Structures are given as C-alpha cells and as structure tokens.
Amino acid sequence: MSEQFFTFPQIDPVIVELGPLALRWYGLMYLLGFLAAMWLLNRHADKPGSGWTREQVSDLLFYCFLGVVLGGRLGYVLFYGWQWLLEDPLYLFRISEGGMSFHGGLLGVIAAMVFIAHRQKRTFWQVADLVAPTVPIGLGLGRIGNFINGELWGRTTDVPWGIVFPSGGPLPRHPSQLYEAVLEGLVLFLVLQWFMKRTDKPGAVAGLFLVGYGISRFLVEFVREPDAHMSLYWGFSMGQLLTIPMLIFGAYLMVRPVVKETAR
C-alpha cells in the first residue's frame, strides 16, 4: 500500500554539528521565526508616532523568547508528560529529548507581556495587540520543522496526498504538520494583518489570534495522531480541550464593550 503514496525521506534532524554544538532543523525554524518577528516589530517601531523604540522591542522579544522556551517546556511536561516527571523529576530539563507545548509557551509569553507592560508603563493590550500578529510566523515555521523531522504526523488515511513517514509505520498518514503550517501560520498571519488595520479596539487583535489559532488547532486535531501515551477525553484530544478556553476568551475580547485603560 505504501508504494502508492509518497514516502517521506529520513532527514537527519541535525543540520550541522560542531563539537558539542548542533544546529537542528527545529531550532532553525525557531530562529527564523524570531528574526521575522524582530523585523516586523522593528519596522513598526520605526514608524512615526508608533510609541515604540527598537530598544523597547528588543526587551519585549527577549522576554517573550524566554517565555516561549520555559513555558513551552513546562507546559509540555505538565500537560502531556507529567507521568515521566513523576518517575524522573530531571525529565523537565531534558529539552534535547524533545517536547514543547504551544499552550505552555502561550502562558509563558503572556507572563512576559505582563512584565513588559508593567516595566514600560503600558497597558497589557498595547503589548498583546503588537505581539499577536507576529506569532503565526513562528507557528508556521515550527510546523514545517516538525514536518522535516518527520514527527507529529497525522492519522492513517487513504487521501491521495497521504505520506508514509519513516517513524509512523508502513501506512500513509495525513501531513497534519503542513495543515497546521498553513492554517496556524500563513492563513492566520494574513487574517491578522488585514484585521489589525481595521480595528483600534484594545485586545481585539489578540482575541482574533486566540480564536483563529483555536479553530485551526481544534480542526486539525481530528486528523492528527494523538501522542501514544495520551488518552482521549470525552472523544477529544488534550490539544482540543486546551483550545476551548482560548476560543471562549478570544471571542470575548472581540465582542466585549470597550473600557478605557490607562498605562500604569
């Protein structure tokens, strides 16, 4: 059966290795996403009357990066790998073994934005609405990294574009990484770029990001293979359950009455 479908080649996850240092495809995608966000935010800061400087953008990016890495790892361990943590508490620090959670990374970034808002005497929504439109770039590139690594593939399928992944057995699977790269990355980025020029409501752009990501993730989870050690809950995956609060809160941000906020 696999001969009827494209067989994904086994690609070394390490691009280049220099002694103890190794550049991996996934790490490269993170780096490209960070550089793209930096370019967009610096471009915004350079506009007359933006209210931002490049130095302030640099601080924002630094703490958001820490939030992504620390929150992403901690979130994965708590949401998806808590049983391994109970067996070995040091598992939390074995980042090289893989395991990052978007929802944990989101919480980490929220913490970083709260800190920056306080430090720079801004409202939280001034920071969140600036950051939200840049996030889909990193999400899309990250999913491409998953695809190159041949990981986080979808469920078995007989669609013509099914792919046989070396680590996924002999049967073709949905390339769910690419579905997410398109929906969470390209489509969501374009929608946010369009929307941010048509609203000045505090929190609305961030709200649309939460709704857009939540819908995309919820739908793709139906064809994405759940982690082997994870069960379904009432027929839904953990990824779907974690998007529900995002959808509700995001929708609320978009429809809530406007309340005048002042920077602290």
C-alpha positions, -999 to +999 in steps of 0.1 A: +000+000+000+028+024+009+041+022-027+010+042-039+019+071-017+049+094-012+074+080+013+090+108+032+128+105+033+146+101+066+162+135+072+188+140+099+173+164+124+208+179+129+218+202+100+254+207+111+273+197+142+304+214+155+317+196+186+291+198+214+271+224+194+244+212+169+221+232+147+188+213+143+160+219+118+135+227+146+159+251+162+165+268+128+128+273+124+126+289+158+154+312+149+138+322+116+105+329+133+123+351+159+141+370+132+109+376+112+091+388+144+121+411+151+120+426+116+082+432+118+083+448+152+114+470+144+096+481+113+066+491+134+089+509+159+104+529+131+071+544+121+065+580+133+042+580+164+044+543+169+051+548+206+078+521+205+116+522+201+139+495+189+153+491+223+119+485+238+111+460+211+144+442+218+134+439+255+100+426+245+114+400+222+140+388+248+114+381+275+089+366+250+116+342+238+123+332+274+085+327+279+082+305+248+111+283+258+104+280+295+067+280+293+067+256+263+088+230+281+070+233+314+036+232+297+045+200+277+057+183+309+026+192+328+000+187+301+015+157+282+044+142+302+035+145+338+039+107+344+075+109+332+081+138+355+068+118+384+092+090+375+121+113+370+119+150+380+150+157+359+130+150+328+119+186+330+154+197+320+159+172+292+149+196+264+172+178+239+148+148+241+120+170+227+087+181+239+073+216+237+037+228+242+022+257+224-003+263+252+025+263+277+045+287+255+015+309+252+012+312+290+049+320+291+046+347+266+016+362+285+037+363+316+064+381+296+039+406+282+026+414+317+061+420+328+069+443+298+037+462+302+045+469+338+081+478+331+074+501+301+042+515+317+018+504+290-015+486+291-013+448+286-034+451+254-010+476+239+017+449+242-005+419+233-020+435+202+015+443+190+029+408+195-001+387+183+002+393+146+038+381+146+032+348+163+018+329+133+051+332+116+068+312+143+039+288+145+040+281+107+078+277+106+077+254+137+052+231+120+075+230+089+102+220+113+080+192+126+074+180+090+111+180+082+118+160+113+090+135+103+073+139+137+038+148+149+022+133+118-014+127+113-037+097+115-036+070+088-055+079+056-061+070+020-063+105+006-040+109-025-016+133-006-011+109+022+026+104+032+044+074+047+066+087+075+096+065+085+086+068+122+049+064+115+048+028+102+041+015+067+007+032+063+002+067+047-008+094+071-022+129+069+006+155+067-011+173+096+021+194+102+015+211+069-022+216+076-012+234+107+016+254+090-010+267+065-039+274+089-020+285+121+008+301+101+000+316+067-038+320+069-038+333+104-010+357+097-028+372+066-061+374+085-044+393+114-026+416+091-059+425+075-078+428+107-053+450+126-057+477+101-094+478+106-098+480+144-085+501+172-103+482+199-079+472+227-075+434+228-094+427+196-063+417+176-051+394+204-087+380+206-088+372+169-054+354+172-068+332+200-099+324+181-080+318+148-055+295+164-081+278+185-103+270+154-073+258+134-059+236+161-092+222+170-100+211+134-065+197+126-066+176+158-093+154+142-067+142+118-036+144+139-023+113+157-025+117+194+006+110+215+008+073+222+007+078+259-022+102+259-059+092+260-089+109+245-112+127+269-149+125+260-138+119+224-115+149+223-077+152+225-058+172+251-049+197+224-086+203+216-095+207+252-068+232+258-081+253+229-116+257+243-107+283+269-087+302+242-117+302+219-141+315+246-117+342+259-107+353+224-143+357+213-150+377+245-121+400+237-136+407+203-171+414+214-166+430+249-176+466+255-146+490+251-133+501+285-108+529+286-075+517+300-045+537+312-009+527+313+005+522+347 
